[in-house]
Amino acid sequence: MLGSMQSKQLLISSIIEFAEKNHPKTEVVSNTTEGGIHRYTYADAAKRSRQMANALTNLGVKLGDRIATLAWNGYRHFELYYGISGLGAVMHTINPRLFPEQVDYIVNHAEDSYIFVDLTFVPLVEALADKIPTVKGVIILTDEEHMPETSLSGKVKVMCYETLIAGESTEFDWPEFDENTAACLCYTSGTTGNPKGVLYSHRSTIIHAYAANQPDVLGLSALDVVLPVVPMFHVNAWGNAYICPMAGAKLVFPGAHLDGESIQKLMESEKVTFSAGVPTIWLGLLQYLRSSGKRIDTVKRLVIGGSACPRAIIEGFRMEYGAVVDHAWGMTELSPLGTFNRPKAGMENLTDEEYIDLSMKQGRGMFGIDMRIIDDEGNELPWDGVAFGTLQVRGPWVCESYFKGEGGQVIDENNWFSTGDVSKIDPDGYMIITDRTKDVIKSGGEWISSIDLENVAVGHDAIQEAAVIGITHKKWDERPLLVCVKNEGAEVSKEDMLAYMDGKIAKWWMPDDVVFVNELPHTATGKLSKLHLREKFEDYTLPTDK
């Protein structure tokens, strides 16, 4: 027997329609690429999204066509989120921090027909113009006054965003189609070989937004002012571009201005209550606050994801600025959120130290995400906070295959997707990532967590950033090498670091050597690039192995 309820399709266009009707005066604020602050409302955004849908229709864009964006977080990019997907086309966000060869590859692999590009990234597209034959036109996200001179003009049709939509009607009947229709395409560089595309559906996107805004996850309301520092080209800004209009929260877009001073200024001027980003962003903000004496008094919560958050960042914001740091974990293949760290009943009286201990964990699984850890033989391991193994997940916003079948079969017969993380789960359901499977260090047959060592190292006042990799060792197979970046003007030696870490880790985990560098390599999404670090130290000999 079936239920007798209506079966309205879950479509992304319904979000902007909802915001227009229920929160028409709520602001969307952008720090623009051209310079200055732009303000308008959800009602304005909805109208311009419909104009964009009309413009795309007139360009011949059809259901399923891939339309690329190379853009910062801003109001025009926000309009494309709805104008493209609402039409039934697929919005393909491209990470401009990828190597040009990777951008070239994914544009061709996706077979993008048009590219919308911010002024900053016009040179990137110019360099690729002869290598992307499927692209019919490039639309620059600006007005006529700021249109640049570009070599693209002789190779592909170049259009101005504002001119393109200027003559279009603000009326458009969003089409109805199957909610399983593809809506967004995002490529992950976290896999081996070429980047692989994850193709989100309207259904998966809406369900993810619902789940991500539960009280024990983002928990946003119409009273919040949200600054998504996480880029809209990085897994749809962790869903914030959908969650905020769904909740009616005010949106503040930082554009290309991601330094500590610019972020603090926006937080103060717009009275931001909530923000989300990767650890490197929050480290920069924390350093600016301390050096300038500025405050972020309206900010209640900061969400940190993308990589493990150093304890020093959580302590700094909580103890010095009264902002709670919520640890989150996810990946492109999960749309991206999988776990979120919020306290449970019975934890109300935790001391600050105990609360920060809890905050270091990656969090509890969200409703909709099944989670387990398995050993090398595929046996499920207990949630005892001790056993660790490969983390697997499944759920309605977890990918079942990569775009065009790249990478082959990625889920098992029971739909479990292996994340590549080595984790443990405690009896309260809090998941703790101990390492990536490719980064864990095996020394004398025992595992050492590089993440745990890094978190201890960055607790030193003189250290800005740290990474730990395994170096080949004749006796022990691998031993840890600690690579550090010092804070500006700081003086610290190898002996100082080892003395600081003594007593904070198991003795046999102690790094065999410490090296100081000017900077560490990062991936296009801001994570430490252990791959490039291992390449750099490929021939390094530890002092204990001579």
C-alpha positions as MATLAB code, in Angstrom:
seq = 'MLGSMQSKQLLISSIIEFAEKNHPKTEVVSNTTEGGIHRYTYADAAKRSRQMANALTNLGVKLGDRIATLAWNGYRHFELYYGISGLGAVMHTINPRLFPEQVDYIVNHAEDSYIFVDLTFVPLVEALADKIPTVKGVIILTDEEHMPETSLSGKVKVMCYETLIAGESTEFDWPEFDENTAACLCYTSGTTGNPKGVLYSHRSTIIHAYAANQPDVLGLSALDVVLPVVPMFHVNAWGNAYICPMAGAKLVFPGAHLDGESIQKLMESEKVTFSAGVPTIWLGLLQYLRSSGKRIDTVKRLVIGGSACPRAIIEGFRMEYGAVVDHAWGMTELSPLGTFNRPKAGMENLTDEEYIDLSMKQGRGMFGIDMRIIDDEGNELPWDGVAFGTLQVRGPWVCESYFKGEGGQVIDENNWFSTGDVSKIDPDGYMIITDRTKDVIKSGGEWISSIDLENVAVGHDAIQEAAVIGITHKKWDERPLLVCVKNEGAEVSKEDMLAYMDGKIAKWWMPDDVVFVNELPHTATGKLSKLHLREKFEDYTLPTDK';
ca = [
       0.000    0.000    0.000;
       1.308    3.437   -0.940;
       0.749    6.609    1.013;
      -1.692    9.208   -0.230;
       0.580   12.251   -0.077;
       1.535   14.563   -2.911;
       4.767   13.791   -4.718;
       6.080   17.252   -5.578;
       9.533   17.022   -7.117;
      12.446   18.359   -5.053;
      13.945   21.015   -7.344;
      16.565   23.685   -6.676;
      14.400   26.423   -8.239;
      11.967   25.983   -5.323;
      14.592   27.362   -2.912;
      14.946   30.758   -4.582;
      11.173   30.915   -5.077;
      10.714   30.297   -1.356;
      13.251   32.976   -0.409;
      11.595   35.499   -2.738;
       8.140   34.924   -1.253;
       9.065   34.553    2.400;
      12.244   36.634    2.793;
      12.066   39.169   -0.062;
      13.804   41.993    1.849;
      16.641   39.924    3.315;
      19.975   41.207    2.041;
      22.617   39.553   -0.084;
      25.851   41.543    0.321;
      28.943   41.089   -1.873;
      32.495   42.383   -1.747;
      32.881   42.741   -5.497;
      35.737   41.969   -7.843;
      35.428   45.457   -9.377;
      35.764   47.032   -5.930;
      33.191   48.167   -3.382;
      30.187   46.570   -1.735;
      27.081   45.483   -3.657;
      23.742   45.074   -1.888;
      20.435   43.694   -2.981;
      17.770   41.294   -1.721;
      16.571   37.755   -2.237;
      13.720   39.223   -4.308;
      16.278   40.897   -6.581;
      18.336   37.710   -6.830;
      15.258   35.686   -7.792;
      14.335   38.108  -10.577;
      17.858   38.179  -11.989;
      18.061   34.363  -11.807;
      14.976   34.218  -13.995;
      16.539   36.715  -16.391;
      19.591   34.459  -16.574;
      17.386   31.420  -17.264;
      15.786   33.335  -20.142;
      19.206   34.343  -21.468;
      20.494   30.775  -21.335;
      17.391   29.547  -23.125;
      17.998   32.085  -25.896;
      21.596   30.832  -26.152;
      20.180   27.393  -26.877;
      21.055   25.801  -23.521;
      19.037   22.629  -22.955;
      18.310   20.137  -20.195;
      21.543   18.417  -19.199;
      23.956   20.867  -20.874;
      26.991   21.595  -18.720;
      27.617   25.276  -17.971;
      30.874   26.126  -16.214;
      31.673   28.842  -13.682;
      35.097   30.188  -12.722;
      34.114   32.653  -10.044;
      34.481   33.892   -6.468;
      31.673   34.053   -3.937;
      29.454   36.889   -5.137;
      25.923   37.820   -6.122;
      26.306   36.999   -9.820;
      27.672   33.556   -9.037;
      24.742   33.096   -6.649;
      22.303   33.904   -9.459;
      23.925   31.277  -11.658;
      23.353   28.632   -8.984;
      19.637   29.027   -9.650;
      19.502   30.244  -13.253;
      21.515   27.271  -14.552;
      20.202   24.408  -12.411;
      16.653   25.764  -12.300;
      16.559   25.615  -16.084;
      17.545   21.938  -15.993;
      21.124   22.472  -17.132;
      24.097   21.366  -15.025;
      26.125   23.983  -13.171;
      29.780   22.935  -13.302;
      31.819   24.882  -10.739;
      35.536   24.896  -11.549;
      38.205   25.425   -8.920;
      40.515   28.122  -10.377;
      43.294   27.057   -7.998;
      43.799   23.838   -9.929;
      46.727   23.587  -12.314;
      45.832   24.954  -15.788;
      46.257   21.440  -17.216;
      43.641   20.165  -14.777;
      41.208   22.964  -15.666;
      41.735   22.161  -19.339;
      41.073   18.471  -18.639;
      37.853   18.944  -16.675;
      36.344   21.494  -19.093;
      36.841   18.997  -21.894;
      35.773   16.010  -19.814;
      32.585   17.825  -18.762;
      32.060   19.076  -22.342;
      31.079   22.524  -21.079;
      29.226   24.622  -23.640;
      29.612   28.017  -21.918;
      31.903   29.391  -19.217;
      30.997   32.214  -16.833;
      34.180   33.805  -15.551;
      35.076   36.466  -12.986;
      37.461   39.244  -14.052;
      40.260   37.685  -11.987;
      40.217   34.493  -14.021;
      39.982   35.870  -17.569;
      43.750   35.271  -18.114;
      43.277   31.617  -17.112;
      40.585   31.127  -19.747;
      42.647   33.039  -22.333;
      45.490   30.557  -21.828;
      43.116   27.638  -22.391;
      41.096   29.075  -25.282;
      42.706   26.892  -27.959;
      42.263   23.706  -25.914;
      38.535   23.740  -25.073;
      36.663   23.094  -28.348;
      33.248   22.392  -26.780;
      32.986   25.929  -25.362;
      30.743   28.124  -27.514;
      31.076   31.294  -25.504;
      32.576   32.999  -22.467;
      30.467   35.320  -20.310;
      32.465   37.715  -18.125;
      30.842   38.427  -14.765;
      30.851   42.204  -14.847;
      29.197   45.225  -16.474;
      30.142   47.058  -19.672;
      32.150   49.663  -17.768;
      34.536   47.004  -16.456;
      34.714   44.708  -19.484;
      38.388   43.923  -20.160;
      40.268   43.820  -23.413;
      40.764   40.123  -24.036;
      42.401   37.858  -26.584;
      39.352   35.594  -26.266;
      37.425   37.830  -28.654;
      39.094   36.372  -31.728;
      38.651   32.759  -30.644;
      35.235   32.444  -28.991;
      32.123   34.546  -28.501;
      32.661   36.879  -25.523;
      29.694   38.380  -23.681;
      29.167   40.751  -20.783;
      27.024   39.300  -17.987;
      25.019   42.450  -17.301;
      24.421   43.085  -20.997;
      23.384   39.471  -21.506;
      20.544   39.654  -18.980;
      19.644   43.343  -19.347;
      16.968   42.873  -21.976;
      15.547   39.649  -20.588;
      12.204   39.339  -18.848;
      12.143   38.881  -15.085;
       9.354   36.343  -15.626;
      10.226   32.710  -16.211;
       8.254   29.567  -15.453;
      10.710   27.215  -13.840;
      10.263   23.843  -15.556;
       9.154   20.724  -13.690;
      11.252   17.615  -14.236;
      12.379   14.511  -12.373;
      14.106   15.408   -9.102;
      16.861   12.905   -9.933;
      17.907   15.124  -12.853;
      21.541   16.261  -12.663;
      21.933   19.722  -11.130;
      25.605   20.351  -10.343;
      28.965   18.904  -11.298;
      32.010   19.225   -9.063;
      35.391   17.630   -9.698;
      37.506   16.296   -6.869;
      41.286   16.344   -6.920;
      41.391   14.053   -3.882;
      41.614   10.926   -6.028;
      44.517    9.407   -7.910;
      45.046   10.354  -11.555;
      42.903   12.982  -13.236;
      40.213   14.859  -11.263;
      36.932   12.945  -11.145;
      33.487   14.503  -11.435;
      30.734   14.069   -8.853;
      27.320   14.728  -10.375;
      24.757   15.932   -7.815;
      21.036   15.674   -8.478;
      18.307   18.128   -7.494;
      17.043   15.549   -5.015;
      20.425   14.940   -3.362;
      21.103   18.685   -3.147;
      17.777   19.487   -1.485;
      18.009   16.579    0.980;
      21.582   17.557    1.865;
      20.461   21.153    2.507;
      17.599   19.951    4.741;
      19.892   17.654    6.739;
      22.736   20.167    6.955;
      20.486   22.739    8.599;
      19.311   20.539   11.461;
      19.815   22.126   14.917;
      22.841   19.920   15.673;
      24.444   20.764   12.337;
      24.493   24.310   10.879;
      21.195   25.218   12.534;
      20.756   28.546   10.702;
      17.676   30.755   10.943;
      16.296   33.970    9.442;
      18.039   35.835   12.290;
      21.512   34.769   11.157;
      24.012   36.681    9.051;
      26.188   34.180    7.211;
      29.621   34.740    5.682;
      30.538   31.694    3.533;
      34.307   31.989    3.221;
      34.431   28.466    1.815;
      34.347   29.037   -1.948;
      31.252   28.458   -4.050;
      33.593   26.557   -6.399;
      34.399   24.132   -3.549;
      31.483   21.679   -3.177;
      28.835   24.402   -3.486;
      30.181   26.367   -0.518;
      29.381   23.326    1.656;
      25.712   23.811    0.762;
      25.482   27.370    2.153;
      24.290   28.816   -1.166;
      21.160   26.650   -0.773;
      20.807   26.501    3.017;
      20.847   30.277    3.597;
      17.950   31.205    1.257;
      16.095   28.126    2.516;
      16.451   29.478    6.073;
      16.058   33.138    5.120;
      19.480   34.037    6.525;
      21.291   37.142    5.302;
      24.199   36.248    2.992;
      27.524   38.086    2.949;
      29.899   37.133    0.123;
      33.626   37.965    0.517;
      34.558   37.766   -3.162;
      38.307   37.451   -3.678;
      39.081   39.207   -0.379;
      39.984   36.321    1.946;
      42.717   37.891    4.080;
      42.193   38.347    7.800;
      41.695   42.112    7.614;
      39.021   41.922    4.887;
      37.138   39.142    6.653;
      37.173   40.960    9.995;
      35.946   44.150    8.352;
      33.000   42.338    6.736;
      32.188   40.516    9.951;
      32.103   43.789   11.881;
      30.297   45.959    9.310;
      27.620   43.370    8.431;
      27.260   41.953   11.980;
      28.035   38.416   10.848;
      26.883   35.705   13.276;
      28.108   32.587   11.462;
      30.908   31.721    9.056;
      32.488   28.646    7.475;
      35.904   27.961    5.985;
      39.086   25.900    6.029;
      41.705   26.095    8.835;
      44.188   28.238    6.867;
      41.563   30.993    6.534;
      40.810   31.002   10.258;
      44.491   30.965   11.142;
      44.929   34.136    9.071;
      41.946   35.786   10.762;
      43.150   34.808   14.239;
      46.600   36.232   13.557;
      45.082   39.487   12.274;
      42.802   39.839   15.306;
      45.704   39.371   17.682;
      48.028   41.774   15.875;
      45.428   44.492   15.259;
      43.391   44.332   18.453;
      40.209   44.139   16.369;
      37.161   42.105   17.483;
      34.465   39.886   15.939;
      31.936   40.279   18.727;
      28.802   39.413   16.715;
      30.241   36.096   15.533;
      28.779   33.235   17.534;
      29.976   30.216   15.532;
      32.710   29.319   13.074;
      32.579   26.053   11.145;
      35.930   24.540   10.221;
      36.306   21.725    7.715;
      38.400   20.670    4.759;
      41.164   19.295    6.982;
      41.706   18.629   10.675;
      41.575   21.801   12.739;
      44.546   22.536   15.001;
      43.662   22.773   18.691;
      45.288   26.212   18.894;
      42.680   27.668   16.504;
      39.738   26.231   18.451;
      41.215   27.476   21.738;
      42.061   30.903   20.341;
      38.592   31.746   19.018;
      36.749   30.265   22.012;
      38.913   31.665   24.805;
      39.891   35.039   23.300;
      36.877   35.993   21.159;
      33.941   33.965   22.497;
      33.298   32.247   19.145;
      32.458   28.552   19.219;
      34.314   26.499   16.624;
      32.324   23.601   15.173;
      34.408   20.881   13.559;
      32.873   19.310   10.443;
      33.945   16.557    8.083;
      32.934   15.692    4.559;
      34.170   15.363    1.009;
      33.131   16.196   -2.524;
      31.603   12.744   -2.862;
      29.291   13.553    0.098;
      27.903   16.864   -1.226;
      29.974   17.477    1.117;
      28.808   17.165    4.763;
      28.967   13.818    6.560;
      29.618   14.542   10.237;
      29.304   17.576   12.484;
      30.593   18.182   15.989;
      28.031   19.479   18.477;
      27.693   18.422   22.138;
      25.050   15.974   23.332;
      22.852   15.889   26.429;
      24.964   15.227   29.501;
      27.818   17.390   28.233;
      26.450   20.690   29.539;
      28.984   20.991   32.350;
      32.153   20.281   30.410;
      35.102   22.458   31.369;
      36.680   24.581   28.632;
      39.479   22.012   28.370;
      37.025   19.120   28.065;
      34.928   21.006   25.522;
      37.967   21.669   23.361;
      38.966   17.993   23.648;
      35.507   17.119   22.320;
      35.742   19.772   19.580;
      38.883   18.169   18.169;
      36.805   15.221   16.955;
      35.245   15.362   13.498;
      31.738   14.885   14.869;
      28.681   12.668   14.763;
      27.083   11.360   11.606;
      24.189   13.471   10.314;
      20.783   11.863    9.899;
      20.862   10.296    6.432;
      24.489    9.208    6.630;
      25.282    5.624    7.603;
      28.843    5.284    8.827;
      31.116    2.405    9.780;
      34.805    1.488   10.079;
      36.286   -1.768    8.793;
      39.607   -3.570    9.063;
      41.759   -4.773    6.168;
      39.646   -7.933    5.884;
      36.393   -6.002    5.644;
      35.233   -6.789    9.180;
      33.186   -4.070   10.866;
      34.933   -2.630   13.927;
      33.322   -1.522   17.211;
      32.522    2.059   18.170;
      34.760    2.012   21.228;
      37.035    4.973   20.501;
      40.010    2.617   20.297;
      39.676    0.437   17.179;
      40.476    2.235   13.950;
      40.066    1.306   10.326;
      38.855    2.490    6.929;
      35.851    4.816    7.159;
      32.918    3.940    4.894;
      29.668    5.858    4.340;
      26.419    5.598    2.412;
      23.324    7.758    2.078;
      21.084    9.787   -0.255;
      23.718   12.463   -0.891;
      26.699   10.098   -1.279;
      27.928    9.462   -4.823;
      27.494    6.003   -6.322;
      29.804    6.578   -9.287;
      31.990    9.264  -10.812;
      30.909   11.215  -13.898;
      31.165    9.137  -17.070;
      32.125    6.104  -14.979;
      35.677    7.291  -14.303;
      37.416    5.241  -11.634;
      35.177    2.214  -12.170;
      33.110    0.739   -9.353;
      33.396    2.952   -6.261;
      30.771    1.383   -3.986;
      30.444   -2.225   -2.818;
      27.421   -4.507   -3.175;
      25.818   -2.884   -0.117;
      26.419    0.695   -1.350;
      29.279    1.409    1.056;
      31.672    4.100   -0.232;
      35.244    3.998    1.122;
      36.328    7.518    2.006;
      40.080    6.950    2.136;
      40.159    8.088    5.764;
      41.458    6.000    8.651;
      39.135    6.663   11.591;
      37.807    5.542   14.929;
      34.358    6.170   16.424;
      33.745    6.574   20.148;
      30.766    5.154   22.093;
      28.923    8.504   21.785;
      29.143    8.288   17.978;
      31.868   10.928   17.518;
      34.143   10.077   14.606;
      37.854   10.860   14.838;
      40.028   10.831   11.715;
      43.467    9.500   12.555;
      44.830    9.860    9.035;
      44.278    9.435    5.340;
      44.998    5.868    4.267;
      47.749    7.203    1.992;
      49.284    9.382    4.764;
      49.339    7.083    7.792;
      52.886    6.167    8.892;
      53.711    2.504    9.541;
      56.647    2.169   11.909;
      57.770   -1.265   13.084;
      54.395   -2.739   12.176;
      52.476   -0.113   14.201;
      50.533    2.904   12.921;
      51.413    6.515   13.732;
      48.865    9.266   13.063;
      50.379   12.180   11.185;
      47.325   14.315   12.041;
      47.807   13.850   15.793;
      51.466   14.846   15.518;
      50.590   17.933   13.447;
      47.962   19.054   15.948;
      50.487   18.864   18.781;
      53.180   20.683   16.810;
      51.012   23.674   15.852;
      50.180   24.155   19.516;
      53.668   25.635   19.917;
      53.512   29.427   19.981;
      56.282   29.736   17.396;
      54.681   27.461   14.802;
      52.282   28.701   12.130;
      51.761   25.430   10.265;
      53.095   21.878   10.426;
      52.984   18.688    8.387;
      54.215   15.185    9.152;
      55.185   12.605    6.522;
      56.711    9.146    6.689;
      60.328    8.761    5.612;
      61.760    5.378    4.652;
      63.824    3.822    7.452;
      66.005    0.699    7.192;
      65.046   -0.668   10.601;
      61.511    0.634   11.204;
      60.149    0.739    7.624;
      58.988    4.367    8.131;
      59.597    7.062   10.697;
      57.938   10.507   11.014;
      59.520   13.708    9.739;
      58.050   16.941   11.106;
      58.092   19.882    8.661;
      57.240   23.282   10.178;
      56.638   26.883    9.176;
      57.597   29.387   11.866;
      55.525   32.420   12.772;
      57.093   35.625   11.487;
      59.970   36.657   13.731;
      59.767   33.496   15.845;
      62.873   31.597   16.925;
      62.553   27.869   17.583;
      64.900   24.928   17.095;
      64.518   21.236   16.444;
      65.396   20.556   20.059;
      62.761   23.045   21.228;
      60.069   21.284   19.199;
      60.971   17.802   20.398;
      61.087   19.002   24.006;
      57.667   20.649   23.584;
      56.140   17.464   22.163;
      57.661   15.243   24.848;
      54.899   13.970   27.124;
      52.151   14.981   24.711;
      52.554   11.919   22.461;
      53.746    8.343   22.811;
      57.535    8.251   22.923;
      57.789    5.965   19.920;
      55.697    8.472   17.921;
      58.333   11.204   18.419;
      59.532   12.565   15.031;
      63.013   11.442   14.089;
      63.787   14.876   12.691;
      62.384   18.405   12.393;
      62.829   20.587    9.310;
      61.828   24.253    8.999;
      60.619   25.650    5.664;
      59.267   29.006    4.479;
      55.964   27.528    3.356;
      54.150   24.228    2.944;
      52.519   23.062   -0.303;
      48.718   23.109   -0.434;
      46.127   21.600   -2.717;
      43.654   23.659   -4.735;
      41.163   23.415   -1.851;
      43.595   24.661    0.791;
      44.560   21.299    2.280;
      48.153   20.337    2.983;
      49.554   18.524   -0.043;
      51.352   15.538    1.457;
      51.940   14.249   -2.076;
      54.089   17.246   -3.016;
      55.783   17.211    0.380;
      56.725   13.526   -0.016;
      58.092   14.296   -3.490;
      60.220   17.112   -2.063;
      61.682   14.879    0.663;
      61.828   11.716   -1.439;
      65.602   11.370   -1.031;
      65.762   12.656    2.538;
      67.754   10.554    5.007;
      66.771   10.688    8.659;
      69.604   11.184   11.182;
      68.541    7.924   12.879;
      69.029    5.974    9.634;
      72.650    6.855    8.833;
];
